[in-house]
């Protein structure tokens, strides 16, 4: 596993309740920009406080959740008088980050996030992460119980998106884990079929962009090894592929890998997760310990902010797909995968170049 994701999906429904409640309070207040109006998972609103505004659409068309985890942390730090820490976490809170869709009630989740984004005239950034036999039994193990369950889950997620604008990152690690031998061979044919169906169903929606996950430039090498898996998973119908999800490889290395892979799959475009790659990956001095390199490595930094201005015709966007400040897993003193870890979030922000 080269990045852990489970906790995002586990808490997606609670995040949705807070986001929708916050959005309702914004509308009641008659504000033109988002206000942070946190609510408990039970839906009880708390007093509204200032929140990050949406970024200019020309810079980044993606929705900034006014009640994301980082935004709520900023509020708590300010209440505690920790203004310096609040300013650091604010570097995360002001950026659009992906919403990971959980197992329970995916239709309500995708509908809620896309409706909230539409009210702000922005696009929702979503991650669908529920493939059967997910993550080879590691930190983010789980997923749908079988192919039919996955199809039903996907249909509900797609119904919730409907005709609203969304960019979907489809099943992080699913293809690389087959290519690196982690996912047993007997599951490969079904997985390819499920991914191909997912691309087809999502692209049948009028305003949905789809990017199949293709790992990172330090995982499946050379890039040519990822070409056939992408073809079998339906890259011809997708908008492109995603690189570096939840990892730390540099933007430049990801671009070079992406260009090489694109040339083998019909000149498809790609997006890069820059959420935590500001200092690149842990040095090779880690002695080949893969977990040390990808699970909460020390000394990392926030990367380029989300934008569609990449300077590369094939790179559609830099995105924060991994939610900065949320743990990769229970390693190096961190909490479970996807749980907020203030210490790590502060380090990422403190080390950022801008």
N, C-alpha and C positions, 0 to 999 in steps of 0.2 A: 504494500500500500504506500502510495506516495502523497498522501494528504487525506485527512479524515473529515467526515462530513455529517455523521449521524445526528448530532445534537441539533443542527439547524432544522432538520425536518421534524424532530421530536417536538420542538417548540413553535412550529409554524402557526398552528391554530391560535395559540395565545397571542402571538405577535399580530395576527390578523385582527383579533378582537380589539387589541389596543389601537392598531392603525385605523380601523374603521371608526372607532369611537372618537379618536383624535380628529379624523376628517370631518365627522359630524359636528364636532364642537367648532372647528374652523369655519364651517359653513354658517353656523348659528351666529358666530361672531362677526360675520361679514368681512373677513379679512381676505385680501388679494393674495397673500402669501401664507404658507403653512404655519400654524401655531402648534406647539407641542402640548397636547392635552392628554397625558398618560391615563390609562385606565387599567384596572386590575384585570386578570384573566376572566373574572366573573362579570366584567363589563361595567363596574362602578367607576364613574369618571372622577379624576382628581383635578385640582385647580390647574387651569391652563398656564403654561409658562412659555417663554420664547423658545423657538426651535429653529433649526436651519431652514433657510429658504430653498426653493428649487433653483438649480443652476440654470443659466441661460440655455435655452434649448439648442442654440447653435453650437454650444460647447459640449453639452452632454444631454441627450434627449431622455435620459433615464430618470425615473422617479426617486426622489429622496424621501424615505419614510419619515414622517415627522415624529414618529414614536418608536424608532428603532432602538435596539439595545444600547448603542453608543449614546444616542440622544438622551435616553433615560439616565444613563450613567453620568452624563454631564450635569443634569439636574441635581442628582444626589450629591455630586462633588461640590457643586455650588452651595447647596444647603449646608454642607459641612465646612464651608469656608475654604475649600481647597481650589482656589481659583486657577493656580498654575496647572494643576492636574486636569481641571475642567477644560482649560484651553487646549491641552494636548489631546484629550479624548475628542474634543470638538473637531480636530482635524479628520477624525473618522466620521463623526456624526454628520458633517456637512456634505458628505459624498454619497451618491447612490450605491447601494450594495444589493446583491442578489437576495431574493426571497426563496428559500428552499421549501418546496412543497411537501408536506408531511403525508403520512399514510392515511390518516383519518380525514374524511370529508374533503378530498382534494377539490371538488367543485366549488365549495364555499370559499376555500382558500384562494384559488385562482380568480374567482369572480371578485372577491373582496379586494385583492391587491390590484387587479386590472381596473376595477371601478375607481379605486382611490387614485391610481395613476391617471386615469382619464379625466377625473375632476381637476387635476393639476395640469392638464394638457401635456402629459409626459407618457413615456412608454414603461410598462412594467418589465423588470428583469427577473426572470424566474429560472429556477433549477429544478428539473424533474429527476428524482433520484430514488428509484424504488424497484430496480431491476431484480428479478429472482437471483439468489445466490450472491448477493452484493458483497463486495469487499473481501471475499475469500475467508470469511470468519474472523477478520481482524477488527480493529477499533470501530469501524462503521458497518459491521455485519448486519444482515437483515434483508429487507426487501420483500416484495410480494411472494406469497407462498408458492405460486406456480404461474405459468404463462397466462391462463385464463384470468386469474386474479389481477395480473398486471394489465391485461387488456381492459378489464372493467375499470380499474383505477385510472388508466390513461384516458379512457372515454370521458370519465367524470371531470378530469383535469381540463381536457379540451373543451368540454361544454361550458366550464366556468370562464374560460378565456373568451370564447365567443368571437364577436367581431371587434373586440378592443385590441389596441396595439400591445404586443408583447414580444420580447426576445427571450427565447428558451435555450438554455444550455442543457443538452440531453445526456443524462446518465454518465456523470463523471466516473472514469476508471473502467467502464464496462468493456470497451474495446481493448485498451492496453492490458487489462488483466487476463484476457484470452491470449493475447500475443506473447505475454511473458510467462505463460504456463501456470499462472496462479489459479485461474478458473478451470476446473476439470473439463476435459475434452467432451464428455457426454452432454455438457450444457451449451456447447458452442452453437449448434445449429438453431436451437430454440432462441438463443440470445440474438443472433443475427436477424432472425425472423421478427422478433419483438421490436428491435430497434428500427428495422425497415418499416414496419407497420406504424410505429410511433412517428417517424418522419412523415410518412404519407398522411396520417390523420392530422398532425399539427399543421402541415403545409396546406391542407384543405381549408384551414381557417383563413379568412381574408387578410388579416394584418399581423400574422405571426411569423417571425423569423426564427430559424432553427439552426443550431450549431451542434454537431456531434462532437463529443469529447475525444481528443486524440492524444492525450497524455502530455508529456513535456520533453524538451530536447535532451534530457539526461536519462530518459527511461527506455523507450523503444528506439534503438538506433541501429543502422541509419534510418532516416525518415522513410525510406522506401518500404520498410517493414510495416508501416502503418497504412500504406496505400490500399492493399487488398482488403484488410478489415474494414476500412471506410467504405470501399465500394460495395462490399457485401451488406453493409448496414444502411445503404441507401443515400450515400453522399450526393449522388446525382440529383436528388430532389431537395436536399437540404440547402440552406444558404451557405453553409461552410462548416468549419470545424473550430473547436476551442482548444487552446493550449495553456499549459501551466496552471490548471485549476488547483488551487490549494497548495501550490508549490512556490519555489523561490528562484527559479531560473531567470536569468536576466531577460529584459525585453529584447535586446539585440539578438541574443542566442535564440529566443523564441521566434523572432522574425525570420532569421536565417533558416531555421528548421521548417517554419511555416511555408516559406517560399519554395523550399525543396519539395515538400509534401504536396503543395498546391499544384506544382507542375506535373505531378503524377496522377492527380484526380480532377482533371478538367479545369485547371486554373481557378479552383474554388478559393473563396476568401476565408479569412479566419479572424478570431478575436483572441486576445491575450489577457489572462488574469494577472494584473499588476498590483494586486492588493498588498503583497508583502515582499516584493522582489527588489526593493530599493537598494539593498546591499548585496543582492544576488544570493546564491546558495551558500551553505556552510562550506568552508574550504575542503579540499580533498584530504586535508590532514586529519579528517575524522576517522580515517582508517577503514573506509568502506562500510561503516556502520550505517545502513540505510535509514534505520529508525532515528538515529541521532541527527541525520541530515534533514529529515522531513517532519519529524514530530517535535514541534515547539523549539526549533533550534534557536540558540541565543544569538544576539547581535544582529537580528534581522531588522528591516525597516519598511515602512509604507513605501509603495512604489508610485509610479505615475498616476495622477488622478484619472478617474474615468473620463473618457473623451472619445469622440469619433474623429478627431484630428490627429492622425497617427503618422502622417508623412509617408505612408506606404500604401500604394493602391490596393494591395491585397489584404492589408490589416484593416478590417472594418472598425475596430474599436479596441481601446484598453478598457477593461472592466474590472470591478472589484467583485469577483464571484465568490471567493472565500471571504467571509465576513471578518475583517481584521479585529483582533482582540478576543476571538473565540477560539478555544483550545483545539489542537489537533488530536488530543487524546490524553489519557492518564499517564503521562510521561514527564520527566523533569520537574515534578512537583505540580504539574497542571491538572485541572479537573477533567472530567469526561469530554469526549469529542463534542465540539459545538457549544460547550458551556463558556460563558463569559469569564475571562481571566484578566482582571484589571492590571495586574503587574505586567503581563505580556503586552497588553494594549498600550500601556504607557511607554514601554520600551520601543515598540514599533513606531509610535508617534515621535518620541524623543530622537530617534535615530534618523527620521526622515529628513531629506535634503530640502524640502520646501513645505 
